[in-house]
Amino acid sequence: MTTALITGASAGIGAAFAQQLAARRTDLVLVARSEDKLQALADSLSHQYQIQVDIVVQDLTVTYATETLFQTVQQLGRAIDLLVNNVGIGDYGDFAESDRDLQLKMVQLNIATAVDLSHRFLPGMRQRRTGGIINLSSVAAFQAMPYFSIYAASKAFILSFSEALWAENKSYGVHVLAVCPGPVGSKFFKDAGFPPFLVDVAAKVDTPVETVVRDTLKAFDKRESMVVPGSLINPILAALPRFLPREGVSSFWKLVLGNDASKQ
């Protein structure tokens, strides 16, 4: 039986990964800040599917958090066969007027955490010549997005990083997949500080988290390097830079996202 480690596992896409992987009889290590939510999910999944589920309560923005997480997994005696780097945050608004600490926190959580955890767990997978990493990117990765600049740039990093690792590790039997969803059914846009009208727009085109995970696992099983899950609108958004000048795409997103930026 394989073991998957999922960050950001207490809700949203992370919890959906836990549910669907548990249904595949995959043992789990669930990581998030909320102990109550993690424990409730762990109890439910272990009872329903008769699998081993451990929880690690860890804020991954804290200094040395990835080292602490890695050491905890070692102490549990768990060999990680699948790493799901799902944790991340976003922030809406004019970069020059934004909270600097929050922007740096976003870079740390969205990029450095995924890089560090991948670097820590990948050697074991290569040694065993089996395993995989699923990295959560976004359709935002395909274009620069004014008023969402750091988030989009961080997801562009994850996309490029994942596709490079996919190529590097094929011969070792280790598969790496970048997942690029559009808006999903979560609190993400509210938490990121988007104005209400944009939250409403995102809600109208969102993809259920269950669909995101289902499409992701299908792509992972097919050994694809990248997947844009959900409805047709998401591949269309991802393809915009292929049909428009890069300046035109940035200008388009400035119009779409910038109406209320000055009011934030």
The 8 nearest C-alpha neighbors of each residue, nearest first, counted from 0:
[[1, 25, 2, 26, 24, 50, 80, 23],
 [2, 0, 25, 80, 26, 3, 79, 81],
 [1, 3, 26, 80, 79, 27, 25, 81],
 [4, 2, 81, 27, 82, 79, 80, 28],
 [3, 5, 28, 82, 27, 29, 83, 81],
 [6, 4, 83, 29, 8, 30, 82, 3],
 [7, 5, 30, 8, 86, 85, 84, 31],
 [6, 8, 86, 31, 13, 85, 9, 30],
 [7, 9, 13, 14, 6, 29, 30, 5],
 [8, 10, 37, 14, 36, 7, 31, 13],
 [11, 9, 14, 8, 13, 12, 7, 15],
 [12, 10, 13, 14, 185, 208, 15, 9],
 [11, 13, 15, 208, 14, 16, 10, 212],
 [12, 14, 8, 16, 15, 7, 11, 10],
 [13, 15, 10, 8, 17, 16, 9, 11],
 [16, 14, 12, 18, 17, 13, 209, 19],
 [17, 15, 13, 19, 14, 18, 20, 212],
 [16, 18, 14, 15, 20, 19, 21, 13],
 [19, 17, 15, 21, 16, 20, 14, 22],
 [20, 18, 22, 16, 21, 17, 15, 23],
 [21, 19, 23, 22, 17, 25, 18, 16],
 [20, 22, 24, 25, 23, 18, 19, 17],
 [21, 23, 19, 20, 24, 18, 48, 25],
 [24, 22, 20, 21, 25, 19, 48, 18],
 [25, 23, 21, 22, 50, 26, 48, 20],
 [24, 26, 21, 1, 20, 23, 2, 0],
 [27, 25, 2, 51, 50, 52, 1, 3],
 [28, 26, 52, 3, 2, 4, 29, 25],
 [27, 29, 4, 53, 54, 52, 3, 5],
 [28, 30, 54, 5, 8, 4, 27, 55],
 [29, 31, 6, 55, 8, 56, 7, 54],
 [32, 30, 7, 56, 57, 33, 8, 9],
 [31, 33, 57, 58, 56, 34, 30, 7],
 [34, 32, 36, 35, 31, 37, 56, 9],
 [33, 35, 37, 36, 56, 38, 32, 31],
 [36, 34, 38, 37, 33, 39, 40, 9],
 [37, 35, 39, 38, 9, 33, 34, 40],
 [36, 38, 34, 9, 40, 39, 35, 41],
 [39, 37, 41, 35, 40, 36, 34, 42],
 [38, 40, 36, 42, 41, 37, 35, 43],
 [41, 39, 43, 37, 38, 42, 44, 36],
 [40, 42, 38, 44, 43, 39, 52, 45],
 [43, 41, 39, 45, 40, 44, 38, 46],
 [42, 44, 40, 46, 41, 45, 47, 39],
 [45, 43, 47, 41, 46, 42, 48, 40],
 [44, 46, 50, 49, 42, 48, 47, 43],
 [45, 47, 43, 44, 49, 48, 42, 50],
 [48, 46, 44, 45, 49, 43, 50, 42],
 [47, 49, 50, 45, 46, 44, 21, 22],
 [50, 48, 45, 46, 47, 51, 44, 24],
 [51, 49, 45, 26, 48, 52, 24, 25],
 [50, 52, 26, 45, 27, 53, 49, 25],
 [51, 53, 27, 41, 28, 26, 45, 50],
 [54, 52, 28, 29, 27, 51, 55, 41],
 [53, 55, 29, 28, 30, 56, 37, 52],
 [56, 54, 30, 57, 29, 53, 31, 28],
 [57, 55, 32, 31, 34, 30, 54, 33],
 [56, 58, 32, 31, 59, 55, 30, 64],
 [59, 57, 32, 60, 61, 31, 64, 56],
 [58, 60, 64, 61, 57, 65, 108, 112],
 [59, 61, 58, 108, 62, 104, 64, 107],
 [60, 62, 64, 59, 58, 63, 57, 65],
 [61, 63, 64, 60, 59, 65, 66, 58],
 [62, 64, 66, 65, 67, 61, 59, 60],
 [65, 63, 67, 59, 61, 62, 66, 68],
 [64, 66, 68, 67, 63, 69, 116, 59],
 [67, 65, 69, 63, 64, 68, 70, 71],
 [66, 68, 64, 70, 65, 69, 71, 63],
 [69, 67, 65, 71, 66, 70, 64, 72],
 [68, 70, 66, 72, 71, 67, 65, 73],
 [69, 71, 73, 67, 72, 68, 66, 74],
 [72, 70, 74, 68, 73, 69, 67, 75],
 [71, 73, 75, 69, 74, 70, 77, 68],
 [74, 72, 70, 76, 71, 75, 77, 69],
 [73, 75, 71, 76, 72, 70, 77, 69],
 [76, 74, 72, 73, 77, 71, 53, 70],
 [75, 77, 73, 74, 72, 78, 71, 79],
 [76, 78, 75, 72, 79, 73, 2, 74],
 [77, 79, 80, 76, 2, 73, 123, 72],
 [80, 78, 2, 81, 3, 77, 4, 82],
 [79, 81, 130, 2, 3, 1, 131, 78],
 [82, 80, 3, 131, 130, 132, 79, 4],
 [81, 83, 132, 4, 3, 133, 84, 5],
 [84, 82, 5, 133, 85, 132, 4, 134],
 [85, 83, 134, 6, 113, 86, 133, 135],
 [84, 86, 135, 6, 7, 83, 13, 134],
 [85, 87, 7, 6, 84, 109, 108, 88],
 [88, 86, 109, 108, 85, 89, 105, 7],
 [87, 89, 105, 109, 90, 191, 108, 86],
 [90, 88, 191, 150, 105, 91, 87, 187],
 [89, 91, 191, 192, 147, 92, 150, 88],
 [92, 90, 147, 192, 146, 193, 191, 89],
 [93, 91, 146, 260, 94, 147, 97, 263],
 [92, 94, 146, 96, 95, 97, 260, 91],
 [93, 95, 97, 96, 92, 146, 148, 147],
 [96, 94, 93, 97, 98, 99, 92, 146],
 [95, 97, 94, 93, 98, 92, 99, 263],
 [98, 96, 94, 95, 99, 93, 92, 102],
 [97, 99, 101, 100, 102, 96, 94, 95],
 [100, 98, 102, 101, 97, 103, 96, 104],
 [99, 101, 103, 102, 98, 104, 105, 97],
 [100, 102, 104, 98, 99, 103, 105, 97],
 [103, 101, 105, 99, 104, 100, 106, 98],
 [104, 102, 106, 100, 105, 101, 107, 99],
 [103, 105, 101, 107, 102, 106, 100, 108],
 [106, 104, 102, 108, 103, 107, 109, 88],
 [105, 107, 103, 109, 104, 110, 108, 102],
 [108, 106, 111, 104, 105, 110, 109, 103],
 [107, 109, 105, 112, 106, 87, 110, 60],
 [110, 108, 87, 106, 105, 107, 153, 111],
 [109, 111, 106, 113, 112, 107, 108, 153],
 [112, 110, 107, 114, 113, 115, 108, 109],
 [111, 113, 115, 108, 114, 110, 116, 107],
 [114, 112, 116, 110, 111, 115, 84, 117],
 [115, 113, 111, 117, 112, 116, 118, 110],
 [114, 116, 118, 112, 117, 113, 111, 119],
 [117, 115, 119, 113, 118, 114, 112, 120],
 [116, 118, 114, 115, 120, 119, 121, 113],
 [119, 117, 115, 116, 121, 120, 114, 122],
 [118, 120, 116, 117, 121, 115, 122, 69],
 [121, 119, 117, 122, 123, 118, 116, 124],
 [120, 122, 124, 123, 117, 118, 119, 125],
 [123, 121, 125, 124, 120, 126, 119, 118],
 [124, 122, 126, 125, 121, 120, 127, 78],
 [123, 125, 127, 121, 130, 126, 122, 129],
 [126, 124, 128, 122, 127, 123, 171, 121],
 [125, 127, 123, 128, 124, 122, 129, 171],
 [126, 128, 124, 125, 129, 123, 130, 171],
 [129, 127, 125, 172, 171, 126, 124, 173],
 [128, 130, 172, 173, 124, 127, 125, 171],
 [131, 129, 80, 173, 124, 81, 174, 172],
 [130, 132, 174, 81, 173, 175, 80, 82],
 [131, 133, 82, 175, 81, 83, 134, 176],
 [132, 134, 83, 176, 175, 177, 84, 82],
 [135, 133, 84, 177, 83, 178, 136, 176],
 [136, 134, 178, 85, 177, 84, 179, 133],
 [135, 137, 154, 179, 178, 157, 158, 177],
 [179, 138, 136, 180, 139, 140, 154, 181],
 [137, 139, 179, 140, 237, 181, 180, 141],
 [138, 140, 151, 137, 141, 142, 154, 144],
 [141, 139, 155, 154, 138, 151, 137, 142],
 [140, 142, 139, 237, 138, 155, 240, 143],
 [143, 141, 140, 139, 144, 240, 248, 151],
 [142, 144, 249, 151, 148, 145, 152, 141],
 [143, 145, 148, 147, 252, 249, 151, 142],
 [144, 146, 147, 253, 148, 252, 143, 249],
 [147, 145, 92, 93, 91, 148, 144, 257],
 [148, 146, 91, 145, 144, 150, 149, 151],
 [147, 149, 144, 145, 151, 150, 146, 152],
 [150, 148, 152, 151, 153, 147, 102, 106],
 [149, 151, 153, 152, 89, 148, 147, 154],
 [152, 150, 139, 154, 140, 148, 153, 149],
 [153, 151, 155, 149, 154, 150, 148, 156],
 [154, 152, 150, 156, 155, 151, 149, 110],
 [153, 155, 140, 136, 157, 151, 156, 152],
 [156, 154, 140, 152, 158, 153, 157, 151],
 [155, 157, 153, 154, 159, 158, 160, 152],
 [156, 158, 154, 160, 155, 159, 136, 161],
 [159, 157, 155, 161, 156, 160, 177, 136],
 [158, 160, 156, 162, 161, 157, 163, 155],
 [161, 159, 157, 163, 158, 162, 156, 164],
 [162, 160, 164, 158, 163, 159, 177, 157],
 [161, 163, 165, 159, 164, 160, 224, 158],
 [162, 164, 160, 166, 161, 165, 159, 167],
 [163, 165, 167, 161, 166, 162, 168, 175],
 [166, 164, 175, 162, 163, 168, 167, 174],
 [165, 167, 163, 164, 168, 169, 162, 224],
 [168, 166, 164, 165, 169, 163, 170, 171],
 [167, 169, 171, 173, 170, 165, 166, 164],
 [170, 168, 171, 172, 173, 166, 167, 165],
 [169, 171, 168, 172, 167, 173, 166, 128],
 [172, 170, 128, 168, 169, 173, 125, 129],
 [171, 173, 129, 128, 169, 170, 174, 168],
 [174, 172, 130, 129, 131, 171, 168, 169],
 [173, 175, 131, 165, 169, 132, 222, 130],
 [176, 174, 165, 132, 131, 133, 161, 164],
 [175, 177, 224, 133, 225, 134, 161, 132],
 [178, 176, 225, 134, 161, 158, 135, 133],
 [177, 179, 135, 226, 136, 225, 134, 227],
 [137, 180, 178, 227, 136, 138, 226, 177],
 [181, 179, 137, 228, 227, 138, 178, 182],
 [180, 182, 138, 233, 137, 183, 179, 205],
 [183, 181, 205, 201, 206, 180, 204, 184],
 [184, 182, 205, 206, 185, 207, 208, 181],
 [183, 185, 207, 205, 208, 206, 182, 202],
 [184, 186, 187, 183, 11, 188, 208, 12],
 [187, 185, 189, 188, 190, 184, 11, 191],
 [186, 188, 190, 185, 189, 191, 89, 88],
 [189, 187, 191, 190, 193, 186, 198, 192],
 [190, 188, 192, 191, 186, 187, 193, 198],
 [189, 191, 187, 192, 188, 186, 193, 89],
 [192, 190, 90, 89, 188, 189, 91, 193],
 [193, 191, 189, 190, 91, 90, 194, 188],
 [192, 194, 188, 91, 189, 191, 198, 197],
 [195, 193, 197, 196, 198, 192, 259, 189],
 [196, 194, 198, 197, 199, 193, 189, 200],
 [195, 197, 199, 198, 194, 200, 193, 201],
 [198, 196, 200, 199, 195, 194, 201, 193],
 [197, 199, 195, 201, 196, 200, 188, 202],
 [198, 200, 196, 202, 197, 201, 195, 203],
 [201, 199, 197, 203, 202, 198, 196, 204],
 [200, 202, 198, 203, 204, 199, 182, 205],
 [201, 203, 199, 205, 200, 204, 198, 184],
 [202, 204, 200, 201, 205, 199, 198, 182],
 [205, 203, 201, 202, 206, 182, 200, 232],
 [204, 206, 182, 183, 202, 201, 184, 203],
 [205, 207, 183, 229, 184, 182, 208, 210],
 [208, 206, 184, 210, 209, 183, 211, 205],
 [207, 209, 211, 12, 210, 184, 183, 212],
 [208, 210, 212, 207, 211, 15, 213, 12],
 [211, 209, 213, 207, 208, 212, 214, 229],
 [212, 210, 208, 228, 214, 209, 213, 215],
 [211, 213, 215, 209, 210, 214, 16, 216],
 [212, 214, 210, 216, 215, 211, 209, 217],
 [215, 213, 217, 211, 212, 228, 216, 210],
 [216, 214, 212, 218, 217, 213, 211, 219],
 [215, 217, 219, 213, 218, 214, 220, 212],
 [216, 218, 214, 220, 215, 219, 213, 221],
 [219, 217, 221, 215, 216, 220, 223, 214],
 [218, 220, 216, 222, 221, 217, 223, 215],
 [219, 221, 217, 218, 222, 216, 223, 215],
 [220, 222, 218, 219, 223, 217, 216, 224],
 [223, 221, 219, 220, 218, 174, 224, 176],
 [222, 224, 218, 221, 225, 219, 176, 226],
 [225, 223, 176, 162, 165, 177, 175, 222],
 [226, 224, 177, 176, 223, 178, 227, 162],
 [225, 227, 178, 228, 179, 218, 177, 215],
 [226, 228, 179, 180, 234, 178, 233, 229],
 [229, 227, 211, 180, 214, 226, 215, 179],
 [228, 230, 206, 211, 210, 233, 227, 231],
 [229, 231, 232, 233, 228, 206, 234, 204],
 [230, 232, 233, 234, 235, 229, 228, 236],
 [233, 231, 235, 230, 234, 236, 204, 229],
 [232, 234, 236, 235, 231, 181, 230, 237],
 [235, 233, 237, 236, 231, 232, 238, 227],
 [234, 236, 232, 238, 233, 237, 239, 231],
 [237, 235, 233, 234, 238, 239, 232, 138],
 [236, 238, 234, 138, 235, 141, 239, 233],
 [237, 239, 235, 236, 241, 240, 234, 242],
 [238, 240, 241, 236, 242, 237, 243, 235],
 [241, 239, 243, 242, 238, 245, 248, 244],
 [242, 240, 239, 238, 243, 244, 237, 245],
 [241, 243, 240, 239, 244, 238, 245, 248],
 [242, 244, 240, 241, 247, 239, 248, 245],
 [245, 243, 247, 246, 248, 240, 242, 241],
 [244, 246, 248, 247, 240, 243, 249, 142],
 [247, 245, 249, 244, 248, 250, 243, 251],
 [246, 248, 250, 244, 245, 249, 251, 243],
 [247, 249, 251, 245, 250, 246, 243, 252],
 [248, 250, 246, 252, 251, 247, 143, 144],
 [251, 249, 253, 247, 248, 252, 246, 254],
 [252, 250, 248, 254, 249, 253, 247, 255],
 [253, 251, 255, 249, 254, 250, 256, 144],
 [254, 252, 250, 257, 145, 256, 251, 255],
 [253, 255, 251, 252, 257, 256, 250, 258],
 [254, 256, 252, 253, 257, 251, 258, 250],
 [257, 255, 253, 254, 252, 258, 146, 145],
 [256, 258, 260, 253, 254, 259, 255, 146],
 [259, 257, 260, 256, 254, 255, 261, 253],
 [258, 260, 262, 261, 257, 194, 263, 256],
 [261, 259, 257, 92, 262, 263, 258, 93],
 [260, 262, 259, 263, 93, 258, 257, 92],
 [263, 261, 259, 260, 258, 92, 194, 257],
 [262, 260, 261, 92, 259, 93, 194, 192]]
